[in-house]
Amino acid sequence: MVGDQPHHHNMSTLWATKLELAAQVGAYPYQGGKFADLEPVFQFLISSYPNETCGTIADDDWAAPFIDPGNALVQQAKDAKTSGNNATSYEYFLRAQALFRISHFPWIGPGSTSKLKLQTFNSSKDALKSAMDVAHNITFEEVSLAYNNSLKLYPDARDDFVVWAFRPATTDKNGKKTARAGPLPTILLIAGLGLNKPDQMASIAPLLRFGYAVVVMDMPGTGDAPITGRYTYAGAAGEGTPPSDTNLWSAVVEYLQSQPHLYDAKKLFVLGLSTAAYWTFKLMYLMGEHFIAGVGQGGPVHYTFQEDWLNASQTLSYPCNLPVALGHAFGYDDPVEFTREAWHYSLLNQGLIGTLQPGQILSVNGFDDLVFPVDDSILLATAYPPIVANATSPISSAAPAPMLRLFPGADNTGEGWGFPYVEQFFEQAIHGFGSGFSTSLTTRGTNSLTATSGARNAGAHDHTLSPAVILTVVLYSLARIMVL
């Protein structure tokens, strides 16, 4: 449905046409939460602020009604832990975390001035950390890294930031938890605009089950990131200045390479969902030689940053006002100023799209993406230098063409189809691709548009979704159609 979508009208329609369904099926942005926790909070918001939406209500007014219910869930989790019921404790900590997540949606990050949103963001982090304490099969470590701003080029920069490191683990009969030993294949997971570091367990858990270590960081301009996105193009901080994110990526890559007992430096991957896919793609163009592949779901690339799209996107699929939230992440308090300046952040305008990225890129999205234009996904995969068959050609196996997988009828990231597909990619990747990775799923067959690099896709593989996944996706899709 294109045009002014009803969830932008008021608090009641936001609930009825967008978040109620997400709460019922555990979909974005409420993965891991319970309907019974969120529904009474929204009934309060509807009765108290009937003419507001999440894009117009004051930040503290939005966050306030989540605090007491979230704290009550935390207390239930603590009580369960005290009684020795770690499984129940884990469940309630994650339920609390999901509720706190919505309280600071759609943006929290450097420059945020809402005391209550900052409070609930900290509560969200604490709930996730507490859940990891009682998880029987996951270990967690918070790692502080330095951000090099020694030349003081970037006025929005802090000197350090944290990443979260997760590893698969086992717990013996005495309750002792031991992380899986040895260097593991590792995924750098870049958290997105509305889902920060604590909000990624739906993505992290299956990757840990496959045997990966997962290191999670906030993308620029969100969560605990040391920079906003404002100075991330050349010359943004003054003539001749490099992009501010260069030092960020260098710090993370250096950390991964400096821990050979934890991370297998020859088996590194990057993953980013929605807005975080933008940073995944950029990282792959800048430092892709360090990674086997970078997987991005539904990210902006070029057309997103055009003024006409940003103006139209205010009332499209995103739950709130997208240019406001995205502008905050890029360091702009004024969405009009951001819309005017956004063209600088296009990866095409930065001279990256259409050049040779040294690592494999896989872009996964819905064909009917109304958060970011699907044209961005297509541009990424098709704006690629032609292969010249001679000995002096710069094209080599180290510069594969990007791969693209689009799901017809699906919105941003491929919705319910996208991440199961990405899971299958990583499940196969940990064992090696052999003759190549097929970008077709047998459950969707020829109904999907695929643009791929031929060399990487020689040799078909059967990637059939499990019946449970198919049923979940079908139920979600039917419910979404009923709402629309």
C-alpha positions in Angstrom: 0.0 0.0 0.0 1.7 3.2 -1.2 0.9 6.6 0.2 -0.2 8.0 3.5 -0.3 4.8 5.7 -2.8 4.8 8.6 -0.3 4.0 11.4 0.9 7.6 11.0 -2.5 9.1 11.8 -2.7 8.7 15.6 -1.9 6.5 18.5 -4.9 4.2 17.9 -4.1 3.5 14.3 -0.4 3.0 15.1 -1.4 0.2 17.4 -4.2 -1.3 15.3 -2.4 -1.3 12.0 1.2 -1.8 12.9 2.3 -2.6 16.5 -0.6 -4.8 17.6 0.2 -7.4 14.9 3.9 -7.2 15.7 3.1 -7.9 19.4 0.9 -10.8 18.5 3.4 -12.6 16.4 6.7 -11.4 17.9 7.7 -9.5 14.8 9.8 -6.3 14.3 10.2 -4.2 16.4 9.0 -6.4 19.2 10.9 -9.7 18.8 11.0 -11.6 22.0 8.2 -9.7 23.7 4.7 -10.8 24.8 1.5 -9.2 23.7 0.2 -9.1 27.3 3.1 -6.9 28.3 2.7 -4.3 25.5 -1.0 -4.1 25.0 -1.9 -2.3 28.3 0.9 0.2 27.8 -0.5 1.1 24.4 -4.0 1.3 25.8 -2.7 4.0 28.2 -0.9 5.8 25.4 -4.1 5.7 23.2 -6.2 7.1 26.0 -3.7 9.7 27.2 -2.4 10.9 23.8 -5.1 10.0 21.3 -4.0 12.5 18.6 -0.2 11.8 18.8 2.0 9.2 17.2 5.4 7.9 18.0 6.7 10.6 15.7 5.0 13.5 17.4 4.7 12.6 21.1 7.3 14.1 23.5 10.1 11.6 24.1 9.6 11.4 27.9 5.8 11.0 27.5 6.4 8.1 25.2 8.9 6.4 27.5 7.2 6.9 30.9 4.4 4.3 30.8 6.9 1.5 29.9 9.0 1.9 33.0 6.9 0.4 35.8 5.7 -2.6 33.7 9.3 -3.2 32.6 10.6 -3.0 36.1 7.9 -5.4 37.3 9.1 -8.0 34.7 12.7 -7.5 35.8 11.6 -8.2 39.4 9.8 -11.4 38.3 13.0 -12.5 36.5 15.0 -11.8 39.7 12.6 -13.8 41.8 12.8 -16.7 39.4 16.6 -16.6 39.5 16.5 -16.6 43.3 14.3 -19.7 43.3 16.7 -21.5 41.0 14.4 -21.3 37.9 16.9 -19.9 35.4 14.8 -20.7 32.3 11.9 -18.6 33.6 14.3 -15.9 34.7 15.8 -15.8 31.2 12.3 -15.5 29.7 11.2 -12.6 31.9 14.5 -10.7 31.5 14.0 -10.9 27.7 10.4 -9.8 28.0 11.4 -6.8 30.1 14.1 -6.0 27.5 11.6 -6.1 24.7 9.3 -3.7 26.5 12.1 -1.3 27.3 13.1 -1.5 23.6 9.8 0.0 22.5 10.1 2.7 25.2 13.1 4.3 23.4 12.0 3.4 19.8 12.7 4.6 17.1 16.0 6.2 18.1 18.4 6.5 21.0 22.0 7.5 20.6 24.6 10.2 20.8 23.0 13.5 21.4 19.7 12.1 22.8 18.3 14.5 25.4 15.4 12.5 26.7 16.2 11.5 30.3 13.5 8.8 30.4 14.6 7.3 27.0 18.2 7.2 28.2 17.0 5.6 31.4 15.0 2.9 29.6 17.9 2.3 27.2 20.1 1.5 30.2 17.4 -0.7 31.7 17.2 -2.5 28.3 21.0 -3.2 28.4 20.8 -4.3 32.1 18.0 -6.7 31.3 19.9 -8.3 28.4 23.0 -8.7 30.5 21.0 -10.3 33.3 19.4 -12.7 30.8 22.9 -13.7 29.7 23.9 -14.5 33.3 21.1 -17.1 33.5 21.4 -18.4 29.9 22.7 -22.0 30.0 24.1 -22.0 26.4 25.5 -18.5 25.9 28.4 -16.5 27.3 28.6 -12.8 27.2 31.4 -10.2 27.5 31.4 -6.4 27.2 34.5 -5.2 25.6 35.7 -1.5 25.6 37.5 -0.3 22.5 39.3 3.0 21.8 38.1 5.3 19.1 41.0 7.3 17.7 40.1 11.0 17.5 43.6 12.2 18.6 43.5 14.9 15.9 40.2 16.2 17.2 38.8 16.3 13.7 35.3 15.1 14.6 33.3 17.3 17.1 30.7 14.5 17.7 33.3 11.8 18.7 33.9 10.1 22.0 37.2 8.4 22.9 35.8 4.9 23.4 32.9 2.6 22.8 31.8 -0.9 23.7 31.0 -4.0 21.7 29.3 -7.1 23.1 30.8 -10.5 22.5 28.7 -13.7 22.5 29.8 -17.3 22.3 28.1 -20.6 22.4 28.5 -22.4 25.7 27.6 -25.5 27.7 26.5 -25.8 31.3 27.3 -29.0 33.3 25.2 -30.7 35.9 26.7 -28.5 38.6 25.7 -25.3 36.8 29.1 -24.3 35.6 29.0 -22.6 32.3 31.9 -22.9 29.8 32.3 -21.1 26.6 33.2 -23.1 23.5 36.9 -23.1 23.3 39.2 -22.2 20.4 38.9 -19.6 17.7 35.5 -19.6 16.1 34.1 -18.4 12.9 32.8 -14.9 13.8 30.0 -12.6 12.7 30.3 -8.9 13.3 26.6 -7.9 13.8 26.0 -4.2 13.3 22.9 -3.1 15.2 20.4 -0.8 13.4 18.4 2.3 13.8 15.6 1.1 16.1 17.2 -2.1 17.3 20.3 -1.5 19.3 22.9 -3.9 20.7 20.5 -5.3 23.4 17.8 -5.9 20.8 19.5 -8.5 18.6 18.9 -11.8 20.4 16.5 -13.0 17.6 19.4 -12.7 15.2 22.1 -13.8 17.6 20.6 -17.0 19.0 20.5 -19.1 15.7 24.0 -17.9 14.7 25.4 -19.2 18.1 23.6 -22.5 17.5 25.4 -22.8 14.2 28.7 -22.4 16.1 29.6 -18.8 15.4 30.9 -16.2 17.8 28.9 -13.0 17.4 30.3 -9.6 18.2 27.6 -6.8 18.2 28.2 -3.1 17.8 25.9 -0.1 17.5 26.0 1.6 14.1 27.1 5.2 14.0 24.6 7.6 15.5 22.8 5.0 17.7 23.1 3.4 21.1 26.6 3.6 22.5 28.3 4.4 19.2 31.3 6.9 19.6 30.2 8.9 16.5 27.1 9.9 14.6 26.9 9.5 10.9 27.4 13.2 10.2 31.1 13.2 9.3 31.2 9.9 7.5 31.9 11.2 4.1 35.3 12.6 2.9 35.6 16.3 3.7 32.6 16.5 6.0 34.6 17.7 9.0 36.7 20.1 6.9 38.6 20.1 3.6 40.8 17.0 3.3 39.4 15.2 6.4 38.7 11.5 6.1 35.3 9.9 6.9 34.9 9.6 10.7 33.7 5.9 10.4 37.1 4.8 9.1 38.6 4.8 12.6 35.5 3.0 13.9 35.8 0.1 11.5 39.6 -0.1 12.0 39.2 -0.4 15.8 36.7 -3.3 15.4 38.7 -5.2 12.8 41.9 -4.7 14.9 40.1 -6.1 17.9 38.8 -9.2 16.0 42.3 -9.8 14.6 44.0 -9.3 18.0 42.1 -12.2 19.7 43.2 -15.3 17.8 42.2 -17.6 20.7 38.6 -16.3 20.3 38.0 -15.4 16.7 39.1 -17.1 13.5 40.4 -14.2 11.5 40.1 -16.2 8.3 36.4 -16.8 8.8 35.0 -13.3 9.6 31.6 -12.1 8.3 29.5 -9.0 8.7 25.7 -8.8 9.1 23.4 -5.7 9.2 19.7 -5.4 9.1 17.8 -2.5 7.6 19.7 0.8 8.2 22.6 -1.2 9.5 22.9 -2.9 6.1 24.1 0.5 4.8 27.1 0.3 7.1 27.6 -3.3 6.3 27.9 -2.5 2.6 30.2 0.5 3.3 32.4 -1.6 5.5 32.7 -4.2 2.8 33.8 -1.6 0.2 36.3 -0.1 2.6 37.7 -3.2 4.4 36.1 -6.2 2.7 39.4 -8.0 2.4 39.1 -8.9 6.1 35.8 -10.7 5.6 34.5 -13.7 3.7 31.2 -12.0 3.1 29.0 -9.1 4.2 25.2 -9.7 4.4 22.9 -6.7 4.4 19.1 -6.9 4.6 17.2 -4.0 3.1 19.7 -1.2 3.6 19.8 2.3 2.1 22.4 2.8 -0.6 21.7 5.8 -2.8 18.1 6.6 -3.7 17.1 6.7 0.0 19.2 9.8 0.4 17.4 11.7 -2.3 15.1 14.5 -1.1 12.0 13.3 -2.8 12.2 9.8 -1.2 12.9 11.2 2.2 9.9 13.5 2.0 7.7 10.7 0.8 9.0 8.3 3.4 7.5 10.3 6.3 4.2 8.5 5.9 5.2 5.2 4.4 6.0 1.8 6.0 8.3 2.8 8.8 6.4 2.9 12.2 7.5 6.5 12.9 8.7 9.5 10.9 11.7 8.0 9.2 13.6 11.2 8.2 13.4 12.4 11.9 14.8 9.1 13.3 17.3 8.6 10.4 18.4 12.3 10.7 19.1 11.9 14.4 21.4 8.9 13.6 23.3 11.0 11.1 23.7 13.8 13.6 20.9 16.2 12.5 18.3 17.5 15.0 16.5 19.2 12.1 15.0 16.7 9.6 14.7 19.5 7.0 18.4 20.1 7.2 19.1 16.4 7.0 16.9 16.0 4.0 18.7 18.8 2.3 22.2 17.4 3.1 21.4 13.6 2.9 22.8 13.3 -0.7 26.3 13.3 0.8 25.7 9.9 2.4 24.8 8.1 -0.8 27.4 5.3 -1.3 27.2 6.1 -5.0 28.0 9.8 -4.4 30.8 8.7 -2.1 32.3 6.9 -5.1 31.9 3.4 -3.7 29.0 1.8 -5.6 30.2 0.5 -8.9 33.8 0.1 -7.7 35.5 -3.2 -6.8 34.7 -4.2 -3.2 37.3 -6.8 -2.1 34.8 -9.1 -0.3 31.5 -10.8 -1.2 28.3 -8.8 -0.6 24.9 -10.5 -0.3 21.9 -8.1 -0.3 18.6 -9.5 0.9 15.4 -7.5 0.7 11.7 -7.5 0.0 10.6 -6.5 -3.4 7.9 -4.2 -1.9 10.2 -2.4 0.5 8.6 0.9 1.5 11.1 1.8 4.2 14.0 2.1 1.8 13.5 2.0 -2.0 14.1 -1.5 -3.5 16.0 0.3 -6.2 18.9 0.7 -3.8 19.2 -3.1 -3.5 19.1 -3.5 -7.3 21.6 -0.7 -7.8 24.1 -2.3 -5.4 24.0 -5.6 -7.3 24.0 -4.2 -10.8 26.3 -1.2 -10.8 29.4 -3.3 -11.2 32.4 -2.9 -13.5 32.4 -5.2 -16.5 34.8 -8.2 -16.4 37.6 -7.8 -18.9 39.2 -11.1 -19.9 42.9 -10.2 -20.1 45.9 -10.7 -17.9 46.0 -7.1 -16.7 42.3 -7.0 -15.6 41.8 -5.8 -12.0 38.9 -8.3 -11.6 39.9 -11.3 -9.6 38.4 -13.9 -7.3 39.0 -11.4 -4.6 36.5 -9.0 -6.1 33.2 -11.0 -6.6 30.1 -9.3 -7.9 27.4 -8.6 -5.2 24.6 -11.1 -4.9 21.0 -10.0 -4.6 17.9 -11.9 -3.2 14.5 -10.2 -3.4 11.3 -11.6 -2.0 8.1 -10.6 -3.8 5.3 -9.2 -1.6 7.7 -8.6 1.3 8.6 -5.2 2.8 12.0 -4.1 4.3 14.6 -6.8 5.0 12.4 -9.4 3.3 10.2 -9.5 6.5 9.4 -13.1 7.5 11.3 -14.6 4.6 14.5 -12.6 4.8 16.2 -13.8 8.0 15.4 -17.5 7.5 17.2 -17.2 4.2 20.1 -15.4 5.8 20.2 -18.1 8.5 20.6 -20.7 5.8 23.4 -18.7 4.2 25.3 -18.7 7.5 24.5 -22.3 8.3 26.2 -23.3 5.0 29.0 -20.7 5.3 30.3 -22.2 8.6 31.0 -25.4 6.7 32.3 -23.8 3.5 30.4 -23.1 0.3 31.9 -25.9 -1.7 31.0 -25.2 -5.3 28.9 -22.1 -4.4 25.9 -20.7 -2.6 22.6 -20.8 -4.4 20.5 -17.6 -3.9 17.3 -19.4 -4.7 15.1 -21.0 -2.0 13.0 -24.0 -3.2 10.0 -22.7 -1.2 9.8 -19.6 -3.3 11.3 -20.9 -6.6 10.9 -18.7 -9.6 8.7 -16.2 -7.9 11.8 -14.3 -6.7 14.1 -12.1 -8.7 17.7 -12.9 -8.2 20.8 -11.1 -9.5 24.0 -13.0 -8.8 27.6 -13.4 -9.6 27.7 -16.5 -11.8 31.0 -17.8 -10.4 29.7 -17.9 -6.8 26.5 -19.6 -7.8 27.8 -22.4 -9.9 26.4 -25.6 -8.5 22.9 -25.6 -7.0 22.1 -26.2 -3.3 18.8 -27.2 -1.8 17.9 -24.7 0.9 14.4 -25.7 1.8 12.8 -23.9 4.8 11.6 -26.1 7.6 7.8 -26.6 8.0 7.8 -24.6 11.3 9.5 -21.6 9.6 7.1 -21.8 6.6 4.1 -21.9 9.0 5.3 -18.9 11.0 5.9 -16.9 7.8 2.5 -17.8 6.3 0.6 -16.9 9.5 2.5 -13.6 9.7 1.7 -12.8 6.1 -2.0 -13.6 6.4 -2.3 -11.5 9.5 -0.5 -8.6 7.8 -2.9 -8.9 4.8 -5.9 -8.9 7.1 -4.7 -5.7 8.8 -4.0 -4.0 5.4 
